Amino acid sequence: MPNWILRFIKFVRDLQSRVSRKWSVRTTRKAGVPPNLREICERYGEDVIGLTLASGHTPRAKELQTIYATDESVEHARTWLSECAKSRQLRERITFSLEIVVVLLILGEILLSLWDGHLQSQNFDKQEQVLTNLQNSSAATAETLTSLQSATESMNTILQMQLDAARKSEVQAERSAKAGEASASTASEGLHISQRAYVHLTASLLKPPAAGEKVHPIVTIANVGHTPALDVSDLLFFTTVPASTTIKTARDIASAYPENGPAHSLFTLPSGQTSTMQTDAQGPYLQSTVDQITNGEAVLYVFATSSYKDIFNQPHHTEICGFYQPKLNILAACAEYNKSD
């Protein structure tokens, strides 16, 4: 691929990043959300704010409670969510448009390579016909003009060199055709990567563990790709184990424990859409169990998996692990465990 196309692709990607950042800042400045409320919303993110507004209960965090202080603060939170959604949609449109430009450039390069190979093939046919005519003429001249034998031999040598050059041209044309096929394969793979579905999982707790109450883990399934995710199947399970237990062992215990969340039936998740699944413990937690979690002697792990296919019929699998941090009252990600393909 020519260097100018590679430089242009890099320029387009840099432009995409700068436009996305500038638009995000510009959109944020337009909304009339108070700075203190905006800081809270940006700290907790769209998922937590959206869940807080949708659940209709009083959150444990005091900062989130300010959202319900007045009707005006609730409306500001909703305005902030709308602002984030519009900004994200515009960034996605810009990204998609720039990606189409890159794909069109690659396809143009492929067509130029194929056309160049076609022209070289036509030139070779014409040269071969000319050389054949010259050979016939040389043979006739050798039979009738024996006195010019040495000159004829020299001419034959020149013609042989031209034939060799023509064969080399044919080899070069074949190489160009193969290069065009490789470029087409690269473009197809790039289109698959840019247009396939990407399923993202986010785990949280409905509320912190408390004595005499059940634990309610919730997982949000979001398709952040550009096309639908097909045959989506999800699974949610959790357990509380001693702090010395490894993540792998905790997962084995959680997957075999009766408190498993049932797998969802196969369904289709459109691009940009979300789905949720939740489960709860069979019985309320004892005070001793809650104390162990609070003191760090035990850890509450939540696991979730999602298997799906993209529109290119390629299978994918996403799996996450989260563990409860009492001091921060959040489910932190198990970075060394989470995986996605």
Secondary structure, DSSP 4 states (H G I P E B T S, - for coil): --HHHHHHHHHHHHHHHHHHHHHHHHHHHHS---HHHHHHHHHHHHHHHHHHHHH-S--SSHHHHGGGSSHHHHHHHHHHHHHHHHHHHHHHHHHHHHHHHHHHHHHHHHHHHHHHHHHHHHHHHHHHHHHHHHHHHHHHHHHH-GGGHHHHHHHHHHHHHHHHHHHHHHHHHHHHHHHHHHHHHHHHHHHHHHHS--EEEEEEESS---BTS---EEEEEEE-SSS-EEEEEEEEEEEEEETTS-HHHHHHHHHHSTTPBPPPPPEEE-TT-EEEEE---SSPBPHHHHHHHHHTSEEEEEEEEEEEE-TT--EEEEEEEEEEETTTTEEEE-TTT-EE-
